[in-house]
């Protein structure tokens, strides 16, 4: 049995340390960034915030809002071809990704993979393919990414989920361009409760990011339990309002640490370990 003794940190364990900044306003922060992807060779410019392929998130309605801010939406894999034809009108293909699982490894007639192929045939302007599984540590997952790279050499492949450097490196070598990082950190994810597996998210992402720098639906076979839960949330209003809060928060953070661009944040950031992030003394009152 092996235990790693070094401290692993989650986002709740740290704060940004402020420093002198020449930025006079949040408007001075440039949120867009240009990426050149290693394996596909494609270039993409936008705000690096991605809506996941969750049922209530990776929708065409969401894509229509996020594309106005040059953000990417991973369209959930349970849409049919008819859904794509009916609902994708007005969606800019530059800002969406088609999604598939790996069920085709065991089932050659898997619906999600067949839909992905059909969608890419109908909409060749789509440049992103997301291969979404809860556990990308299976050897056949890396093999699948290599197969997809051979079949779609000009597409930017998003692969995951992993949370260690060595698997990040493996997926990059097999043909992935973007790695989804995280095992169990989601607010509705039950992976850590069910399996005891995971790495605190901040330390995990730093490790995965370092490995990128160095190198430049679910199976229905009775063996896998659902690793998520259903929650109901009060309606928060228009998505645009939430986006304004998110982007405003990022801009403010950049002004505190002196980062004029998102690209500058890593070199401008110093993390401070904390025992708590916010003062919650008044949370007991309904104000």
C-alpha positions in Angstrom: 0.0 0.0 0.0 1.3 3.4 -0.9 0.3 6.8 0.5 1.3 10.1 -1.1 2.2 12.4 1.8 2.4 15.7 0.0 -0.6 18.0 0.4 -3.2 18.1 -2.4 -5.3 21.2 -2.7 -8.8 21.9 -3.9 -10.1 25.3 -5.1 -11.7 25.8 -1.7 -8.2 25.6 -0.1 -6.7 28.7 -1.7 -7.2 32.3 -2.7 -5.5 34.5 -5.2 -2.9 36.8 -3.6 -3.4 40.4 -4.9 -0.5 42.4 -6.3 0.1 45.8 -7.8 -1.6 46.2 -11.1 -1.5 48.7 -14.0 -5.0 47.8 -15.1 -7.3 50.7 -14.4 -10.6 48.9 -15.2 -12.1 45.5 -15.7 -12.7 46.7 -19.3 -8.9 46.5 -19.9 -8.9 42.7 -19.5 -9.0 40.7 -22.7 -10.9 37.4 -22.1 -10.4 36.0 -25.6 -7.5 33.7 -26.3 -6.2 32.0 -29.5 -5.2 28.3 -29.3 -3.2 26.3 -31.8 -4.0 22.6 -31.2 -1.1 20.2 -31.4 -2.6 17.2 -33.1 -5.4 18.7 -35.3 -3.4 21.7 -36.3 -6.5 23.8 -36.0 -6.6 27.3 -34.5 -9.5 28.7 -32.4 -10.1 32.0 -30.8 -12.6 32.6 -28.1 -13.3 32.8 -24.4 -12.0 29.5 -22.8 -15.2 28.6 -21.0 -17.0 25.5 -22.1 -20.5 24.3 -21.4 -20.4 20.6 -20.6 -22.5 17.9 -22.3 -24.8 17.5 -19.3 -28.4 17.0 -20.2 -29.5 20.4 -19.0 -26.4 22.3 -20.0 -25.1 21.0 -23.4 -28.2 22.2 -25.3 -28.7 24.1 -28.5 -30.5 26.9 -26.6 -27.4 27.2 -24.4 -25.1 27.3 -27.5 -27.1 30.2 -29.0 -26.4 32.3 -25.9 -22.7 31.2 -25.3 -21.7 31.7 -29.0 -22.5 35.4 -28.6 -19.6 35.5 -26.1 -17.4 33.3 -28.2 -17.7 30.3 -25.8 -17.9 26.7 -26.7 -20.8 24.3 -26.0 -20.4 20.6 -26.0 -23.8 19.4 -27.4 -25.1 16.5 -25.3 -24.9 13.1 -27.0 -28.5 12.1 -26.6 -29.8 14.4 -29.3 -31.0 12.5 -32.4 -30.2 13.4 -36.0 -33.7 14.9 -36.3 -33.0 17.0 -33.2 -29.9 18.4 -34.8 -31.7 19.3 -38.0 -34.6 21.0 -36.1 -32.8 22.7 -33.3 -29.4 23.7 -34.6 -30.7 26.5 -36.8 -29.0 29.7 -35.9 -26.1 27.9 -34.1 -22.6 28.8 -35.2 -20.7 25.6 -35.8 -17.5 27.3 -34.8 -18.6 27.3 -31.2 -20.0 23.8 -30.7 -18.7 20.3 -30.3 -20.4 17.1 -31.2 -20.1 14.4 -28.5 -19.9 10.7 -28.3 -19.1 8.0 -25.7 -17.2 4.8 -26.3 -20.1 2.3 -26.5 -19.2 1.6 -30.1 -16.2 -0.4 -28.8 -18.6 -3.1 -27.6 -21.7 -2.2 -29.8 -21.0 -1.5 -33.5 -24.5 0.0 -33.7 -24.1 2.4 -30.8 -26.5 5.3 -31.3 -24.2 8.1 -30.0 -21.3 7.2 -32.3 -23.6 6.8 -35.3 -25.1 10.2 -34.6 -21.7 11.8 -34.3 -20.6 10.4 -37.7 -23.9 11.6 -39.3 -23.7 15.1 -37.7 -20.1 15.6 -38.9 -21.2 14.5 -42.4 -24.0 17.1 -42.4 -22.1 19.9 -40.7 -18.4 19.7 -41.8 -17.8 23.1 -40.2 -17.9 21.5 -36.8 -14.2 21.3 -35.7 -14.6 19.7 -32.3 -15.3 16.1 -31.2 -15.7 15.4 -27.5 -15.3 11.8 -26.2 -16.9 11.8 -22.8 -16.6 9.1 -20.2 -16.4 9.1 -16.4 -13.2 7.1 -16.3 -10.7 7.5 -19.1 -8.1 5.3 -17.5 -9.2 2.2 -19.3 -6.7 1.2 -21.9 -9.3 0.8 -24.6 -10.2 4.5 -24.1 -6.7 5.6 -25.3 -7.0 3.1 -28.2 -10.4 4.7 -29.1 -8.8 8.2 -29.2 -6.1 6.9 -31.5 -8.7 5.4 -33.8 -10.7 8.6 -33.8 -7.6 10.6 -34.6 -6.9 8.4 -37.6 -10.5 8.7 -38.8 -10.8 12.5 -38.3 -7.3 14.0 -38.6 -8.5 17.5 -39.0 -10.8 17.6 -36.0 -9.9 18.9 -32.6 -10.5 16.1 -30.1 -11.5 16.7 -26.5 -10.9 13.7 -24.3 -11.5 12.8 -20.7 -12.0 12.6 -17.8 -8.6 12.1 -16.2 -6.8 13.9 -13.3 -3.1 12.7 -13.4 -0.2 13.8 -15.5 0.7 10.5 -16.9 -2.7 9.8 -18.4 -2.9 13.4 -19.7 0.4 12.7 -21.5 -0.9 9.4 -22.9 -4.0 10.9 -24.4 -2.1 13.7 -26.0 0.3 11.2 -27.5 -2.7 9.2 -28.8 -4.2 12.2 -30.6 -6.2 14.3 -28.2 -5.9 18.1 -28.3 -7.8 19.1 -25.1 -8.0 17.1 -21.9 -11.0 17.2 -19.6 -9.6 17.1 -16.0 -11.5 15.9 -13.0 -12.6 12.7 -11.2 -15.5 13.4 -8.9 -15.3 17.2 -8.3 -18.7 18.0 -9.6 -21.4 19.2 -7.2 -23.8 16.4 -8.5 -21.1 13.8 -9.0 -21.1 10.8 -6.6 -17.9 9.1 -7.9 -15.9 9.9 -4.7 -18.7 8.6 -2.5 -19.2 5.4 -4.5 -15.6 4.6 -5.3 -13.3 6.6 -3.0 -11.4 7.7 -6.1 -10.3 11.2 -7.0 -7.6 13.9 -6.6 -8.4 17.4 -5.2 -9.1 19.5 -8.3 -6.6 22.3 -8.1 -3.5 20.1 -7.5 -4.8 17.6 -10.1 -5.2 20.3 -12.8 -1.8 21.7 -12.1 -0.3 18.2 -12.5 -2.2 17.7 -15.8 -1.3 21.1 -17.1 2.4 20.5 -16.4 2.2 17.2 -18.5 0.6 19.1 -21.4 3.4 21.8 -21.2 6.1 19.1 -21.2 4.7 17.4 -24.3 3.7 20.6 -26.0 -22.9 7.6 -22.5 -22.3 4.9 -20.4 -21.9 1.1 -20.9 -25.1 -0.9 -20.3 -23.5 -4.2 -19.4 -24.5 -4.3 -15.7 -21.1 -3.5 -14.4 -21.2 0.2 -13.9 -23.3 2.2 -11.5 -24.5 5.7 -12.1 -22.0 8.2 -10.6 -24.2 11.2 -10.4 -27.4 12.4 -8.8 -30.5 14.4 -9.8 -30.9 17.8 -8.2 -33.5 20.4 -8.6 -32.4 24.0 -8.6 -34.5 27.2 -8.4 -34.8 29.0 -11.7 -32.1 31.7 -11.9 -33.4 33.6 -14.8 -31.7 34.3 -18.1 -28.4 32.6 -18.8 -27.0 35.9 -20.0 -27.3 37.3 -16.5 -25.2 34.4 -15.1 -22.6 34.9 -17.8 -22.3 38.5 -16.9 -21.5 37.5 -13.3 -19.0 34.9 -14.3 -17.2 37.1 -16.8 -17.3 40.1 -14.5 -15.7 37.9 -11.7 -12.9 36.8 -14.0 -12.2 40.4 -15.1 -12.1 41.5 -11.5 -9.7 38.7 -10.6 -7.4 39.7 -13.4 -7.3 43.3 -12.3 -6.4 42.2 -8.7 -3.5 40.1 -9.9 -2.3 42.2 -12.8 -3.2 39.9 -15.7 -4.2 41.8 -18.8 -5.2 38.6 -20.6 -6.4 35.2 -19.5 -3.2 33.8 -21.0 -1.2 35.9 -18.4 -3.0 34.5 -15.4 -0.7 31.5 -14.7 2.4 33.7 -14.5 0.6 36.4 -12.5 -1.0 34.1 -10.0 0.2 33.4 -6.5 -2.0 31.1 -4.4 -2.4 31.5 -0.7 -3.5 28.6 1.4 -6.4 29.4 3.6 -8.5 27.6 6.2 -11.7 29.3 4.9 -12.3 31.5 1.9 -15.2 33.7 3.0 -16.7 35.0 6.3 -20.1 33.2 6.6 -21.1 34.7 10.0 -24.4 36.1 8.6 -25.3 33.1 6.5 -27.5 31.8 9.4 -29.8 34.7 8.9 -32.3 35.0 6.1 -31.3 38.5 4.9 
